[in-house]
Amino acid sequence: MEGIEALVGRGYRLIVSAINELEQNPRSAKSKRIDIEGETTEIRRYRTGRWRIIYAVQHNAPLILAIRSRPPYDYEDLENLLESLK
């Protein structure tokens, strides 16, 4: 099962905890910037357990774009996620 619908129990708690951390510090040392040629919005990923939170930093706050299972998440839908910002 892929995506947020798979979040139950421990996975759900990990994601909630990670989002709370990101609200306090959207540029957490546990996150990594995703460099996208030509993209001016700061896009980052935060890895927790078997999950990745993909988010944009806007006005020093995280805007969650997606929560995806890893592996095999390979950012194939990143372009579509970025369209939602426009």
C-alpha positions as CSV (number, residue, x, y, z in Angstrom):
1,M,0.0,0.0,0.0
2,E,1.4,3.4,-1.0
3,G,0.8,6.8,0.5
4,I,-1.0,8.2,3.4
5,E,-3.8,5.6,3.4
6,A,-1.2,3.2,4.7
7,L,-0.6,5.2,7.9
8,V,-1.7,3.3,10.9
9,G,-0.3,2.7,14.4
10,R,3.4,3.4,14.7
11,G,3.7,4.9,11.2
12,Y,1.0,7.4,11.9
13,R,2.7,8.4,15.2
14,L,6.0,8.8,13.4
15,I,4.5,11.1,10.8
16,V,2.6,13.2,13.3
17,S,5.8,13.6,15.4
18,A,7.8,14.5,12.2
19,I,5.3,17.1,11.1
20,N,5.3,18.6,14.6
21,E,9.1,18.9,14.4
22,L,8.9,20.4,11.0
23,E,6.4,23.0,12.2
24,Q,9.0,24.1,14.8
25,N,12.0,23.9,12.4
26,P,11.2,23.4,8.7
27,R,14.9,23.2,7.9
28,S,15.6,20.5,10.4
29,A,19.0,18.8,10.2
30,K,17.1,15.6,9.5
31,S,15.7,17.0,6.3
32,K,17.4,17.4,2.9
33,R,16.8,19.9,0.3
34,I,15.7,18.5,-3.1
35,D,17.5,20.5,-5.8
36,I,15.3,21.0,-8.9
37,E,16.6,22.9,-11.8
38,G,14.6,26.1,-12.4
39,E,12.5,25.7,-9.2
40,T,12.6,28.7,-6.9
41,T,10.5,27.3,-4.1
42,E,12.5,25.5,-1.5
43,I,11.5,21.8,-1.7
44,R,12.7,19.4,1.1
45,R,12.3,15.8,2.2
46,Y,12.2,14.4,5.7
47,R,12.7,10.7,6.2
48,T,11.2,8.9,9.1
49,G,11.0,5.2,9.4
50,R,9.9,3.9,6.0
51,W,8.2,7.2,5.1
52,R,9.2,10.3,3.3
53,I,7.5,13.6,3.8
54,I,7.9,15.9,0.8
55,Y,7.3,19.5,1.6
56,A,7.8,23.1,0.5
57,V,9.1,25.8,2.8
58,Q,7.0,28.9,2.4
59,H,7.1,31.9,4.8
60,N,9.4,29.8,7.1
61,A,6.6,27.1,7.5
62,P,6.3,23.6,5.9
63,L,3.6,23.0,3.3
64,I,3.2,19.2,3.1
65,L,3.0,18.1,-0.5
66,A,3.1,14.3,0.0
67,I,3.8,11.5,2.3
68,R,5.2,8.5,0.5
69,S,6.4,5.0,1.4
70,R,10.1,4.2,0.8
71,P,11.4,2.4,-1.0
72,P,10.6,2.5,-3.9
73,Y,9.6,6.2,-3.9
74,D,11.7,7.8,-6.6
75,Y,10.0,11.3,-6.9
76,E,8.2,10.3,-10.1
77,D,5.2,12.5,-9.1
78,L,7.3,15.5,-8.0
79,E,6.4,17.5,-11.1
80,N,2.7,17.1,-10.4
81,L,3.2,17.9,-6.7
82,L,5.0,21.2,-7.7
83,E,2.1,22.1,-9.9
84,S,-0.1,22.2,-6.8
85,L,2.0,25.2,-5.6
86,K,1.1,27.3,-8.6
